[in-house]
Structures are given as structure tokens and as C-alpha cells.
Amino acid sequence: MSEICLNLVTKQKVSSGPGALAQIWSLDHWLSALDRVCDINRISESAIRQHFTLFFDADRPEPDQVEVERIRLADRIKVMHLIPPPNVLALSAQWWTETAHPGVLFASRHLLIEEDAYTPDMARKMFSLLRENIDRLTGMSLCAPK
């Protein structure tokens, strides 16, 4: 069966400094900022590594769950879904900042899905979820009035 890889990338203006990555790293912030996150079961957690199960509302009768490992570096958070969401074969993401672009948080998401599962609406929804996450987690909005 053929597979499709979706690579989604976006950025968000944020306050300069480590605050935006700290918000992304905080699992408590995910619970409070994202309405669809129902619960997080922490399996292990340190200053540089998190392993957890995240339960989220995906408009199904029961919440979906994913098992996630995150690694924190000085200017980057690497995310690997050990157990991805339903209908996704593999999912990884990164959140990062660059010294050449102060006050900008970048985010990328890489999804591997079966070709038969792909629709343009699904791709738009995946990008929309990435944008919603970055907007809510940083408290900023790309589409806010200037």
C-alpha cells in the first residue's frame, strides 16, 4: 500500500527569549491552553525528556490517545509519537527558535499516512490543528489585527 508524507511548517512571532519554548514544554500549559486536551498521564519526566500519554478530543465518542516522547534541547523540542493517533502511521514534530530570527517560534509536523486516507480536507485540518496549537500555547495569533 502506498504512503503519503505530509510536512507542515509554520512560525509565530513571540516575545524574545526562552519563554515560548518553556510554554511548549510545559505539559500543565498544554492541559490549560488546549481545550481538546482532556488529560495527560506522565510516564517519566525530567528537565530534558518527557514520556507521556496524551488524551484528546477528536470528535469521537471516546477521547483518542497518543504516546509521546519529547526531548528538550537549548533551542529546540523534538517530539516523537511512539503511538500515533488513529489513521496515522507515524507522527513527529519539532518546535524551535533561531538566534538569526529573535522573537520567532517555528513549528513543524511530519505525518505519514496511508495514501487512501489522504484528502485535501484532512491536510487542511492537520495544518489548522498545528496553527491552533501554536496560537493557543504562545497566547499569540498569526491572524490577529495589527
CYANA upper distance limits for C-alpha pairs under 8 A (distance plus 0.5 A):
  1 MET  CA    114 GLU  CA      7.65
  1 MET  CA    115 GLU  CA      8.11
  2 SER  CA    114 GLU  CA      6.66
  2 SER  CA    115 GLU  CA      5.97
  3 GLU  CA    112 LEU  CA      7.16
  3 GLU  CA    113 ILE  CA      6.08
  3 GLU  CA    114 GLU  CA      4.95
  3 GLU  CA    115 GLU  CA      5.27
  4 ILE  CA    112 LEU  CA      6.23
  4 ILE  CA    113 ILE  CA      5.93
  4 ILE  CA    114 GLU  CA      6.63
  4 ILE  CA    115 GLU  CA      5.86
  4 ILE  CA    118 TYR  CA      8.05
  5 CYS  CA    110 HIS  CA      7.33
  5 CYS  CA    111 LEU  CA      6.01
  5 CYS  CA    112 LEU  CA      4.99
  5 CYS  CA    113 ILE  CA      7.00
  6 LEU  CA    109 ARG  CA      8.37
  6 LEU  CA    110 HIS  CA      6.14
  6 LEU  CA    111 LEU  CA      5.58
  6 LEU  CA    112 LEU  CA      6.98
  6 LEU  CA    123 ALA  CA      8.11
  7 ASN  CA    108 SER  CA      7.61
  7 ASN  CA    109 ARG  CA      6.40
  7 ASN  CA    110 HIS  CA      5.14
  7 ASN  CA    111 LEU  CA      7.14
  8 LEU  CA    108 SER  CA      5.91
  8 LEU  CA    109 ARG  CA      5.63
  8 LEU  CA    110 HIS  CA      6.89
  8 LEU  CA    127 PHE  CA      6.90
  9 VAL  CA    106 PHE  CA      7.93
  9 VAL  CA    107 ALA  CA      6.21
  9 VAL  CA    108 SER  CA      4.75
  9 VAL  CA    109 ARG  CA      7.04
 10 THR  CA    106 PHE  CA      6.40
 10 THR  CA    107 ALA  CA      5.90
 10 THR  CA    108 SER  CA      6.93
 10 THR  CA    131 ARG  CA      7.83
 11 LYS  CA    104 VAL  CA      7.08
 11 LYS  CA    105 LEU  CA      5.98
 11 LYS  CA    106 PHE  CA      4.71
 11 LYS  CA    107 ALA  CA      6.46
 12 GLN  CA    104 VAL  CA      6.06
 12 GLN  CA    105 LEU  CA      5.69
 12 GLN  CA    106 PHE  CA      6.95
 12 GLN  CA    134 ILE  CA      7.68
 12 GLN  CA    135 ASP  CA      8.11
 12 GLN  CA    140 MET  CA      8.10
 12 GLN  CA    141 SER  CA      8.06
 12 GLN  CA    142 LEU  CA      6.87
 13 LYS  CA    103 GLY  CA      6.12
 13 LYS  CA    104 VAL  CA      5.04
 13 LYS  CA    105 LEU  CA      6.86
 13 LYS  CA    140 MET  CA      8.02
 13 LYS  CA    142 LEU  CA      8.15
 14 VAL  CA     20 ALA  CA      7.22
 14 VAL  CA    103 GLY  CA      5.39
 14 VAL  CA    104 VAL  CA      6.03
 14 VAL  CA    105 LEU  CA      7.02
 14 VAL  CA    138 THR  CA      7.55
 14 VAL  CA    140 MET  CA      7.56
 15 SER  CA     19 GLY  CA      7.78
 15 SER  CA     20 ALA  CA      7.81
 15 SER  CA    103 GLY  CA      5.64
 15 SER  CA    104 VAL  CA      8.27
 16 SER  CA    102 PRO  CA      6.20
 16 SER  CA    103 GLY  CA      4.65
 16 SER  CA    104 VAL  CA      7.98
 17 GLY  CA    102 PRO  CA      8.24
 17 GLY  CA    103 GLY  CA      7.68
 18 PRO  CA     22 ALA  CA      6.73
 18 PRO  CA     75 ASP  CA      8.45
 19 GLY  CA     23 GLN  CA      6.75
 20 ALA  CA     24 ILE  CA      6.87
 20 ALA  CA    105 LEU  CA      7.55
 20 ALA  CA    138 THR  CA      6.47
 21 LEU  CA     25 TRP  CA      6.55
 21 LEU  CA     75 ASP  CA      8.16
 21 LEU  CA     76 ARG  CA      7.98
 21 LEU  CA     77 ILE  CA      8.02
 21 LEU  CA     95 TRP  CA      7.85
 21 LEU  CA     96 TRP  CA      7.73
 21 LEU  CA     97 THR  CA      8.45
 21 LEU  CA    105 LEU  CA      8.34
 22 ALA  CA     26 SER  CA      6.71
 23 GLN  CA     29 HIS  CA      6.84
 23 GLN  CA    137 LEU  CA      6.91
 23 GLN  CA    138 THR  CA      7.30
 24 ILE  CA     29 HIS  CA      8.01
 24 ILE  CA     30 TRP  CA      7.93
 24 ILE  CA     95 TRP  CA      8.32
 24 ILE  CA    137 LEU  CA      6.86
 24 ILE  CA    138 THR  CA      8.21
 25 TRP  CA     72 ARG  CA      8.19
 25 TRP  CA     77 ILE  CA      7.94
 26 SER  CA     30 TRP  CA      7.09
 27 LEU  CA     31 LEU  CA      6.95
 27 LEU  CA     40 ILE  CA      8.08
 28 ASP  CA     32 SER  CA      6.85
 29 HIS  CA     33 ALA  CA      6.23
 29 HIS  CA    137 LEU  CA      7.73
 30 TRP  CA     34 LEU  CA      6.17
 30 TRP  CA     37 VAL  CA      7.61
 30 TRP  CA    137 LEU  CA      7.43
 31 LEU  CA     35 ASP  CA      8.03
 31 LEU  CA     37 VAL  CA      6.28
 31 LEU  CA     38 CYS  CA      7.55
 31 LEU  CA     39 ASP  CA      7.27
 31 LEU  CA     40 ILE  CA      8.02
 33 ALA  CA    136 ARG  CA      6.40
 33 ALA  CA    137 LEU  CA      6.49
 34 LEU  CA    133 ASN  CA      7.57
 34 LEU  CA    136 ARG  CA      7.14
 34 LEU  CA    137 LEU  CA      7.92
 36 ARG  CA     56 PHE  CA      5.80
 36 ARG  CA     57 ASP  CA      5.34
 36 ARG  CA     58 ALA  CA      7.92
 37 VAL  CA     54 LEU  CA      7.77
 37 VAL  CA     55 PHE  CA      6.56
 37 VAL  CA     56 PHE  CA      4.84
 37 VAL  CA     57 ASP  CA      6.92
 38 CYS  CA     54 LEU  CA      8.29
 38 CYS  CA     55 PHE  CA      5.91
 38 CYS  CA     56 PHE  CA      5.60
 38 CYS  CA     57 ASP  CA      7.18
 38 CYS  CA     63 PRO  CA      8.06
 39 ASP  CA     54 LEU  CA      6.59
 39 ASP  CA     55 PHE  CA      5.66
 39 ASP  CA     56 PHE  CA      7.59
 40 ILE  CA     52 PHE  CA      7.21
 40 ILE  CA     53 THR  CA      6.20
 40 ILE  CA     54 LEU  CA      5.07
 40 ILE  CA     55 PHE  CA      6.65
 41 ASN  CA     52 PHE  CA      6.01
 41 ASN  CA     53 THR  CA      5.53
 41 ASN  CA     54 LEU  CA      6.95
 42 ARG  CA     50 GLN  CA      8.25
 42 ARG  CA     51 HIS  CA      6.93
 42 ARG  CA     52 PHE  CA      4.93
 42 ARG  CA     53 THR  CA      7.05
 43 ILE  CA     50 GLN  CA      8.30
 43 ILE  CA     51 HIS  CA      5.87
 43 ILE  CA     52 PHE  CA      5.41
 43 ILE  CA     53 THR  CA      7.83
 44 SER  CA     49 ARG  CA      8.35
 44 SER  CA     50 GLN  CA      6.35
 44 SER  CA     51 HIS  CA      5.63
 44 SER  CA     52 PHE  CA      7.30
 45 GLU  CA     49 ARG  CA      6.29
 45 GLU  CA     50 GLN  CA      4.90
 45 GLU  CA     51 HIS  CA      6.75
 46 SER  CA     50 GLN  CA      6.77
 47 ALA  CA     72 ARG  CA      7.94
 48 ILE  CA     71 ILE  CA      6.07
 48 ILE  CA     72 ARG  CA      5.10
 48 ILE  CA     73 LEU  CA      7.38
 49 ARG  CA     69 GLU  CA      7.72
 49 ARG  CA     70 ARG  CA      6.12
 49 ARG  CA     71 ILE  CA      5.14
 49 ARG  CA     72 ARG  CA      6.69
 50 GLN  CA     68 VAL  CA      8.36
 50 GLN  CA     69 GLU  CA      6.07
 50 GLN  CA     70 ARG  CA      5.57
 50 GLN  CA     71 ILE  CA      7.12
 51 HIS  CA     67 GLU  CA      7.99
 51 HIS  CA     68 VAL  CA      6.20
 51 HIS  CA     69 GLU  CA      4.92
 51 HIS  CA     70 ARG  CA      7.01
 52 PHE  CA     67 GLU  CA      6.32
 52 PHE  CA     68 VAL  CA      5.94
 52 PHE  CA     69 GLU  CA      7.11
 53 THR  CA     65 GLN  CA      7.09
 53 THR  CA     66 VAL  CA      6.08
 53 THR  CA     67 GLU  CA      4.86
 53 THR  CA     68 VAL  CA      6.62
 54 LEU  CA     65 GLN  CA      5.96
 54 LEU  CA     66 VAL  CA      5.90
 54 LEU  CA     67 GLU  CA      6.90
 54 LEU  CA     68 VAL  CA      7.90
 55 PHE  CA     63 PRO  CA      6.39
 55 PHE  CA     64 ASP  CA      6.11
 55 PHE  CA     65 GLN  CA      4.85
 55 PHE  CA     66 VAL  CA      7.21
 56 PHE  CA     63 PRO  CA      5.71
 56 PHE  CA     64 ASP  CA      5.87
 56 PHE  CA     65 GLN  CA      6.75
 57 ASP  CA     62 GLU  CA      8.06
 57 ASP  CA     63 PRO  CA      5.32
 57 ASP  CA     64 ASP  CA      6.82
 58 ALA  CA     63 PRO  CA      6.92
 58 ALA  CA     64 ASP  CA      6.83
 59 ASP  CA     63 PRO  CA      8.36
 60 ARG  CA     64 ASP  CA      8.28
 64 ASP  CA     85 PRO  CA      7.34
 64 ASP  CA     86 PRO  CA      8.05
 65 GLN  CA     85 PRO  CA      7.11
 66 VAL  CA     81 HIS  CA      7.25
 66 VAL  CA     82 LEU  CA      8.01
 66 VAL  CA     83 ILE  CA      5.75
 66 VAL  CA     84 PRO  CA      5.80
 66 VAL  CA     85 PRO  CA      6.16
 67 GLU  CA     81 HIS  CA      6.27
 67 GLU  CA     82 LEU  CA      5.81
 67 GLU  CA     83 ILE  CA      5.31
 67 GLU  CA     84 PRO  CA      7.33
 68 VAL  CA     79 VAL  CA      7.49
 68 VAL  CA     80 MET  CA      6.31
 68 VAL  CA     81 HIS  CA      4.96
 68 VAL  CA     82 LEU  CA      6.04
 68 VAL  CA     83 ILE  CA      7.50
 69 GLU  CA     79 VAL  CA      6.44
 69 GLU  CA     80 MET  CA      5.86
 69 GLU  CA     81 HIS  CA      6.89
 69 GLU  CA     82 LEU  CA      7.40
 70 ARG  CA     77 ILE  CA      7.12
 70 ARG  CA     78 LYS  CA      5.99
 70 ARG  CA     79 VAL  CA      5.02
 70 ARG  CA     80 MET  CA      6.90
 71 ILE  CA     77 ILE  CA      6.13
 71 ILE  CA     78 LYS  CA      5.65
 71 ILE  CA     79 VAL  CA      7.16
 72 ARG  CA     76 ARG  CA      6.65
 72 ARG  CA     77 ILE  CA      5.14
 72 ARG  CA     78 LYS  CA      7.11
 73 LEU  CA     77 ILE  CA      6.58
 75 ASP  CA     96 TRP  CA      6.09
 75 ASP  CA     97 THR  CA      5.99
 75 ASP  CA     98 GLU  CA      7.61
 76 ARG  CA     94 GLN  CA      7.44
 76 ARG  CA     95 TRP  CA      6.16
 76 ARG  CA     96 TRP  CA      4.69
 76 ARG  CA     97 THR  CA      7.08
 77 ILE  CA     94 GLN  CA      6.07
 77 ILE  CA     95 TRP  CA      5.66
 77 ILE  CA     96 TRP  CA      6.83
 78 LYS  CA     92 SER  CA      8.30
 78 LYS  CA     93 ALA  CA      6.69
 78 LYS  CA     94 GLN  CA      5.17
 78 LYS  CA     95 TRP  CA      7.27
 79 VAL  CA     92 SER  CA      5.92
 79 VAL  CA     93 ALA  CA      5.40
 79 VAL  CA     94 GLN  CA      6.33
 80 MET  CA     91 LEU  CA      7.00
 80 MET  CA     92 SER  CA      5.05
 80 MET  CA     93 ALA  CA      7.12
 81 HIS  CA     90 ALA  CA      7.50
 81 HIS  CA     91 LEU  CA      6.00
 81 HIS  CA     92 SER  CA      6.42
 83 ILE  CA     90 ALA  CA      8.45
 84 PRO  CA     88 VAL  CA      6.50
 84 PRO  CA     89 LEU  CA      7.23
 84 PRO  CA     90 ALA  CA      6.42
 84 PRO  CA     91 LEU  CA      6.48
 87 ASN  CA    113 ILE  CA      7.28
 87 ASN  CA    114 GLU  CA      8.24
 87 ASN  CA    117 ALA  CA      7.74
 88 VAL  CA    111 LEU  CA      7.39
 88 VAL  CA    112 LEU  CA      6.66
 88 VAL  CA    113 ILE  CA      5.49
 88 VAL  CA    114 GLU  CA      8.08
 89 LEU  CA    111 LEU  CA      8.01
 89 LEU  CA    112 LEU  CA      5.81
 89 LEU  CA    113 ILE  CA      5.73
 89 LEU  CA    114 GLU  CA      7.80
 90 ALA  CA    110 HIS  CA      8.46
 90 ALA  CA    111 LEU  CA      6.29
 90 ALA  CA    112 LEU  CA      5.50
 90 ALA  CA    113 ILE  CA      7.67
 91 LEU  CA    109 ARG  CA      7.73
 91 LEU  CA    110 HIS  CA      6.14
 91 LEU  CA    111 LEU  CA      5.14
 91 LEU  CA    112 LEU  CA      6.93
 92 SER  CA    109 ARG  CA      6.35
 92 SER  CA    110 HIS  CA      5.78
 92 SER  CA    111 LEU  CA      7.28
 93 ALA  CA    107 ALA  CA      7.81
 93 ALA  CA    108 SER  CA      5.87
 93 ALA  CA    109 ARG  CA      4.72
 93 ALA  CA    110 HIS  CA      6.54
 94 GLN  CA    107 ALA  CA      6.16
 94 GLN  CA    108 SER  CA      5.81
 94 GLN  CA    109 ARG  CA      7.16
 95 TRP  CA    105 LEU  CA      7.53
 95 TRP  CA    106 PHE  CA      6.15
 95 TRP  CA    107 ALA  CA      4.96
 95 TRP  CA    108 SER  CA      7.12
 96 TRP  CA    105 LEU  CA      6.37
 96 TRP  CA    106 PHE  CA      5.73
 96 TRP  CA    107 ALA  CA      7.00
 97 THR  CA    101 HIS  CA      7.87
 97 THR  CA    102 PRO  CA      7.97
 97 THR  CA    104 VAL  CA      6.81
 97 THR  CA    105 LEU  CA      5.61
 97 THR  CA    106 PHE  CA      6.63
 98 GLU  CA    102 PRO  CA      7.05
 98 GLU  CA    104 VAL  CA      8.05
 98 GLU  CA    105 LEU  CA      8.47
107 ALA  CA    130 LEU  CA      8.42
107 ALA  CA    134 ILE  CA      8.17
109 ARG  CA    130 LEU  CA      8.10
113 ILE  CA    117 ALA  CA      7.18
113 ILE  CA    118 TYR  CA      7.58
114 GLU  CA    118 TYR  CA      7.38
118 TYR  CA    122 MET  CA      6.98
118 TYR  CA    123 ALA  CA      7.86
119 THR  CA    123 ALA  CA      6.99
120 PRO  CA    124 ARG  CA      6.73
121 ASP  CA    125 LYS  CA      6.61
122 MET  CA    126 MET  CA      6.70
123 ALA  CA    127 PHE  CA      6.82
124 ARG  CA    128 SER  CA      6.48
125 LYS  CA    129 LEU  CA      6.61
126 MET  CA    130 LEU  CA      6.87
127 PHE  CA    131 ARG  CA      6.72
128 SER  CA    132 GLU  CA      6.54
129 LEU  CA    133 ASN  CA      6.56
130 LEU  CA    134 ILE  CA      6.80
131 ARG  CA    135 ASP  CA      6.55
132 GLU  CA    136 ARG  CA      6.52
133 ASN  CA    137 LEU  CA      6.29
134 ILE  CA    138 THR  CA      6.47
134 ILE  CA    140 MET  CA      8.41
135 ASP  CA    139 GLY  CA      6.22
135 ASP  CA    140 MET  CA      5.56
135 ASP  CA    141 SER  CA      5.39
135 ASP  CA    142 LEU  CA      7.58
136 ARG  CA    140 MET  CA      7.26
136 ARG  CA    141 SER  CA      8.22
140 MET  CA    144 ALA  CA      8.28
